[in-house]
């Protein structure tokens, strides 16, 4: 049992001003991965590394790709087998059109109790909170039995090469649990939806819009694929809603015909492309879904070929090419689910209750995070939690509530205290 004296000693070392300054400094660094514009995670990673070095942490920087480093911050707090990882990412998505913002996207402006700017919510505010939590634990001198590892990783928003590199380099081998620092509005999230991304490529024959019989239109196949995806979604939702994750989805997100170049009203596209973003629940099987997508592709190809064959026979047309359809799986990220009995979940529960005075609420993450790979590749128990409205990421005028951010830093610190604390050393 962690005593009130130990908890208070840690909480008094959480410095709200330090946290707000650090958040603002990180937000002011444009860390959008955009080689053409010359921006990347490099400057944000270097800033975080220097900040941690000044506070006496062991800091290691590793290049994952040019301009895309990981920073690994270690606090070997005491002997013990447990290693708790805090994970946050340095990349942010594009702000889009700055004119759509009321506040400067990289200004870290404060209005009322909110800080505005790209990354305030997702997830530089929570990255700052985890670093300040580690600093508070170190300053407090409270005995801990084990190690705290801060993973300041690149490329969470795209292919997650940062966390994959972290694992491949062996750094995750010592991690026994992880807190994924993402905006979850104070919820303790013990599950995450899985993500499957698929590309359907349809090949017909380009022709003049006034002479459609000289070509082979891809539109019938596109229509059948969209209808087929919806049918798969209807079948999936018939199995019921997950308490924390909601419903599964099979969503066509990009429909391109032609697949490249400008579209023209009087040109039948010879190629079309459909991208599908599929979000899954733990009870669903990804291999089974991939097989269903394959059957959909085959059924559409066969059905449209039969349609054109019959149509051409009725019109007396010969020699048109057959339609071709190919399926490619772009991303396969599994669902995650951490048992509530895991020590890291118990630690997060106690910490949330102790820091806020409220009964903790549980939820699930609607998207994948870097924690997906920690759980799937290494079976590391994870909880995902942090400050920020869950619907604000990637929007214009992104913001974070500063009171909730300070509260989050306290929750992070107390989570580590509970997970690694040594009551006998008081």
C-alpha positions in Angstrom: 0.0 0.0 0.0 1.4 3.4 -1.0 1.1 5.8 2.0 -0.4 9.3 1.7 2.9 10.7 2.8 4.7 9.2 -0.3 1.9 10.3 -2.6 2.0 13.8 -1.3 5.8 14.0 -1.6 5.5 13.2 -5.3 2.5 15.5 -6.0 4.2 18.5 -4.4 7.0 18.0 -6.9 4.8 18.3 -10.0 5.4 21.9 -11.2 2.4 23.3 -13.2 4.4 26.2 -14.5 7.2 23.9 -15.7 4.6 21.7 -17.4 2.9 24.6 -19.2 6.3 26.1 -20.3 7.4 22.7 -21.7 4.1 22.2 -23.5 4.3 25.6 -25.1 7.9 25.1 -26.2 7.1 21.8 -27.8 4.0 23.1 -29.6 6.0 26.0 -31.0 8.3 23.6 -32.8 6.7 22.6 -36.2 7.2 18.8 -36.2 5.0 17.9 -39.1 6.8 15.3 -41.2 7.0 17.2 -44.5 10.3 16.8 -46.3 9.3 19.2 -49.0 8.7 22.0 -46.4 11.8 21.0 -44.5 10.0 20.1 -41.2 10.4 16.9 -39.2 10.5 15.6 -35.7 14.2 16.3 -35.3 14.0 19.7 -33.5 11.3 18.5 -31.1 13.2 15.4 -30.3 16.4 17.4 -29.7 14.5 19.8 -27.4 13.0 17.0 -25.3 16.4 15.3 -25.1 18.1 18.5 -23.9 15.4 19.1 -21.4 15.8 15.7 -19.9 19.6 15.8 -19.9 19.5 19.1 -17.9 17.4 17.2 -15.2 20.0 14.5 -14.9 18.3 11.7 -16.8 20.1 9.1 -18.9 19.2 10.1 -22.5 19.8 8.2 -25.7 18.9 9.4 -29.2 18.6 7.0 -32.1 18.0 7.8 -35.7 15.0 5.9 -37.1 15.1 7.6 -40.5 16.7 10.9 -41.6 15.2 13.7 -39.5 13.2 11.2 -37.5 14.9 10.2 -34.2 13.6 8.4 -31.1 14.6 9.7 -27.7 14.9 7.1 -24.9 14.9 8.6 -21.4 15.7 6.4 -18.5 15.3 6.8 -14.7 16.8 3.8 -13.0 15.0 4.6 -9.8 16.0 1.5 -7.8 16.5 -2.2 -7.9 13.6 -4.2 -9.0 12.4 -6.3 -12.0 9.6 -3.9 -13.2 10.1 -1.3 -15.9 7.3 1.1 -16.6 7.3 2.9 -19.9 5.7 6.2 -20.6 5.2 6.7 -24.4 4.5 9.9 -26.3 5.2 11.0 -29.9 6.8 14.1 -31.3 5.1 14.2 -34.7 2.0 16.2 -35.4 -0.3 16.3 -38.4 -0.5 19.2 -40.7 -2.4 22.3 -39.6 -3.9 22.6 -43.0 -4.9 26.1 -44.0 -3.7 28.5 -41.3 -6.5 30.9 -42.3 -8.9 28.3 -40.8 -7.4 28.9 -37.4 -8.4 31.6 -34.9 -5.0 31.1 -33.2 -1.6 30.5 -34.7 -1.1 26.8 -35.3 2.3 26.9 -33.7 1.8 29.8 -31.4 0.9 27.9 -28.2 -1.4 30.8 -27.3 -3.3 30.7 -24.0 -6.8 31.9 -23.8 -8.7 31.4 -20.5 -7.6 27.9 -19.3 -6.8 26.6 -22.8 -3.7 26.4 -24.8 -4.2 26.4 -28.6 -2.0 25.0 -31.3 -1.2 21.9 -33.3 -0.1 19.1 -30.9 -1.5 20.7 -27.7 -4.0 17.9 -27.5 -2.3 15.2 -29.7 0.0 14.8 -28.0 2.7 17.3 -27.1 0.7 18.3 -24.0 0.7 14.7 -22.8 4.3 14.2 -23.8 5.2 17.2 -21.6 3.1 15.7 -18.8 4.9 12.4 -18.9 8.3 14.2 -18.8 7.3 16.4 -16.0 5.9 13.4 -14.1 9.3 11.6 -14.5 11.0 14.8 -13.2 8.7 15.0 -10.2 9.4 11.5 -9.2 13.1 12.0 -9.5 13.0 15.3 -7.5 10.8 13.7 -4.8 13.4 11.2 -3.8 10.6 8.7 -3.0 12.1 5.1 -3.2 11.0 3.1 -6.3 11.7 -0.5 -7.0 12.4 -0.6 -10.7 12.9 1.6 -13.7 11.0 4.3 -15.5 11.6 4.6 -19.3 10.3 7.5 -21.3 9.9 6.8 -25.0 9.7 10.0 -27.0 9.1 8.4 -30.4 8.7 9.6 -34.0 6.1 8.8 -36.6 3.0 7.8 -34.6 0.7 9.5 -37.0 1.6 7.4 -40.1 3.4 4.1 -40.3 4.6 4.0 -36.6 8.2 3.4 -37.6 9.4 4.9 -34.3 7.8 2.3 -32.0 8.7 -0.5 -34.4 12.3 0.6 -34.4 12.2 0.9 -30.6 11.1 -2.7 -30.3 13.4 -4.0 -33.0 16.4 -2.5 -31.2 15.5 -4.5 -28.1 14.4 -1.6 -25.9 11.0 -3.1 -25.2 12.5 -6.3 -23.9 12.8 -4.9 -20.4 9.5 -3.1 -20.3 6.9 -4.8 -18.1 4.0 -2.3 -18.6 3.4 0.9 -20.5 1.3 4.0 -20.3 0.4 5.4 -23.7 0.1 9.1 -23.4 -2.7 10.2 -25.7 -5.7 12.4 -25.4 -8.5 10.3 -23.7 -10.2 13.0 -21.7 -9.2 11.4 -18.4 -10.5 7.9 -19.2 -8.4 4.8 -18.4 -8.5 3.0 -21.7 -7.7 -0.7 -21.6 -8.6 -1.6 -25.1 -8.0 -0.3 -28.7 -9.7 -0.9 -31.9 -7.8 -2.8 -34.6 -7.1 -1.2 -38.0 -7.1 -2.9 -41.4 -6.5 -0.7 -44.4 -7.1 -2.1 -47.9 -6.7 -0.9 -51.5 -8.9 -2.2 -54.3 -7.4 -1.4 -57.8 -9.7 -1.8 -60.8 -8.5 -1.9 -64.4 -10.9 -1.4 -67.3 -10.2 0.5 -70.6 -10.1 4.3 -71.1 -12.3 5.7 -73.8 -14.3 8.8 -74.9 -17.4 9.5 -73.0 -19.4 9.7 -76.2 -18.2 6.2 -77.2 -18.4 4.1 -74.0 -18.6 0.9 -75.9 -15.0 1.4 -77.1 -13.8 1.2 -73.5 -14.6 -0.6 -70.3 -16.0 1.5 -67.5 -14.7 0.8 -64.0 -17.8 2.3 -62.3 -19.8 -0.9 -62.0 -17.0 -2.5 -60.1 -16.6 0.6 -57.9 -20.3 0.6 -57.0 -20.2 -3.1 -56.1 -17.1 -2.8 -53.9 -18.8 0.0 -52.0 -22.0 -2.0 -51.5 -19.9 -5.0 -50.6 -18.0 -3.1 -47.9 -21.3 -1.9 -46.4 -22.6 -5.5 -46.4 -19.5 -6.6 -44.5 -20.1 -3.9 -42.0 -23.8 -4.9 -41.5 -22.7 -8.4 -40.9 -20.1 -7.3 -38.3 -22.4 -5.0 -36.4 -25.0 -7.7 -36.1 -22.6 -9.3 -33.5 -23.1 -6.4 -31.2 -21.5 -3.3 -29.7 -18.4 -3.3 -27.6 -18.9 -1.6 -24.2 -15.8 0.6 -24.6 -15.1 0.6 -28.3 -18.5 0.9 -29.9 -19.2 -0.5 -33.3 -16.9 -2.0 -36.0 -16.7 -0.2 -39.3 -15.8 -0.9 -43.0 -15.4 2.6 -44.4 -14.5 3.4 -48.1 -12.5 6.6 -47.5 -10.9 7.3 -50.9 -12.6 6.7 -54.3 -10.5 7.7 -57.3 -11.6 7.3 -60.9 -9.3 7.9 -62.7 -6.8 6.5 -60.2 -4.3 9.2 -61.2 -4.4 12.5 -63.0 -7.3 14.9 -63.4 -10.8 13.6 -63.9 -12.7 14.8 -67.1 -16.4 14.6 -67.7 -16.0 13.3 -71.2 -13.4 10.6 -70.4 -14.2 7.1 -69.1 -11.5 6.3 -66.6 -9.5 3.2 -67.4 -8.4 2.7 -63.8 -10.1 3.2 -60.4 -8.9 2.9 -56.8 -10.8 2.5 -53.6 -9.2 2.7 -50.2 -11.0 1.2 -47.2 -10.4 2.0 -43.5 -11.6 -1.0 -41.4 -11.8 -0.7 -37.7 -12.3 -3.8 -35.7 -13.2 -5.1 -32.2 -11.3 -7.7 -30.2 -13.8 -10.5 -31.0 -13.2 -10.1 -34.8 -10.5 -12.1 -36.6 -8.3 -10.1 -38.9 -7.3 -13.1 -41.0 -11.0 -13.9 -41.5 -11.7 -10.3 -42.6 -8.8 -10.4 -45.0 -10.3 -13.6 -46.5 -13.7 -11.8 -46.7 -12.2 -8.9 -48.6 -10.5 -11.3 -50.9 -13.8 -13.1 -51.6 -15.4 -9.7 -52.2 -12.8 -8.7 -54.8 -13.2 -12.1 -56.6 -17.0 -11.8 -56.5 -17.0 -8.2 -57.9 -14.5 -9.1 -60.6 -16.4 -12.2 -61.7 -19.8 -10.4 -61.4 -18.7 -7.4 -63.5 -17.0 -9.6 -66.1 -20.2 -11.6 -66.4 -22.3 -8.4 -66.7 -20.1 -7.0 -69.5 -20.0 -10.4 -71.3 -23.8 -10.6 -71.3 -24.2 -7.0 -72.2 -21.7 -7.1 -75.1 -23.4 -10.3 -76.5 -26.8 -8.5 -76.5 -25.3 -5.5 -78.3 -23.2 -7.5 -80.7 -19.9 -6.2 -79.4 -16.7 -8.3 -79.5 -13.1 -7.8 -78.4 -13.5 -5.7 -75.3 -10.9 -6.6 -72.6 -12.0 -8.2 -69.4 -12.0 -6.2 -66.2 -9.2 -6.9 -63.7 -9.4 -6.2 -59.9 -6.6 -6.5 -57.4 -6.7 -6.3 -53.6 -3.8 -5.2 -51.4 -3.7 -5.0 -47.6 -1.8 -1.9 -46.6 -2.0 -2.0 -42.9 -2.9 -4.7 -40.4 -2.9 -3.5 -36.8 -4.6 -5.8 -34.2 -7.0 -4.9 -31.5 -5.5 -4.7 -28.0 -7.1 -5.5 -24.7 -5.5 -5.3 -21.3 -7.1 -7.2 -18.4 -8.3 -4.9 -15.6 -6.5 -7.1 -13.1 -3.0 -6.1 -14.6 -0.9 -4.2 -12.1 -0.6 -1.2 -14.5 -4.4 -0.9 -14.7 -4.7 -1.1 -10.9 -2.0 1.6 -10.6 -3.7 3.9 -13.1 -7.0 3.4 -11.2 -5.5 4.3 -7.8 -3.6 7.2 -9.3 -6.6 8.7 -11.0 -8.7 8.4 -7.8 -5.9 9.8 -5.7 -5.2 12.8 -8.0 -8.8 13.7 -8.9 -10.9 12.6 -5.9 -13.2 11.0 -8.5 -14.1 7.4 -9.3 -12.1 6.5 -12.4 -14.0 6.0 -15.7 -12.9 3.4 -18.3 -13.0 3.5 -22.0 -11.5 2.2 -25.2 -9.4 3.9 -27.9 -11.2 4.3 -31.2 -7.9 4.3 -33.2 -4.5 2.6 -33.1 -1.6 4.0 -31.2 2.1 3.1 -30.7 0.8 0.9 -27.9 -0.7 -1.4 -30.5 2.8 -2.6 -31.4 4.0 -2.9 -27.8 1.0 -5.1 -27.1 0.9 -7.1 -30.3 4.6 -7.7 -30.7 5.8 -8.0 -27.1 2.5 -8.6 -25.2 3.3 -5.7 -22.9 0.2 -4.7 -20.8 -0.8 -1.1 -21.8 -3.2 1.6 -20.6 -3.9 4.6 -22.7 -4.7 7.8 -20.9 -4.1 11.5 -21.1 -5.5 15.0 -21.2 -7.6 16.4 -24.0 -11.0 16.1 -25.6 -11.0 13.0 -27.8 -12.7 14.7 -30.7 -10.3 17.6 -30.9 -7.2 15.9 -32.5 -6.4 16.9 -36.1 -8.9 19.8 -36.0 -8.3 23.5 -36.6 -7.8 25.4 -33.3 -6.7 22.2 -31.5 -6.6 22.9 -27.7 -6.0 21.4 -24.4 -7.4 22.3 -21.0 -4.4 23.3 -18.8 -6.1 22.3 -15.6 -6.7 18.8 -17.0 -3.1 18.7 -18.3 -1.7 19.4 -14.8 -4.0 16.8 -13.4 -2.7 14.3 -16.0 0.9 14.9 -15.0 -0.1 14.1 -11.4 -1.9 10.9 -12.5 1.1 9.8 -14.5 3.5 10.4 -11.6 1.2 8.5 -9.1 0.7 5.7 -11.6 4.5 5.1 -11.6 4.6 5.5 -7.8 2.0 2.8 -7.4 3.5 0.4 -10.0 7.1 0.8 -8.8 6.6 2.1 -5.3 8.4 0.3 -2.4 6.2 0.7 0.7 8.8 -1.0 2.9 11.3 1.8 2.1 9.1 4.6 3.6 
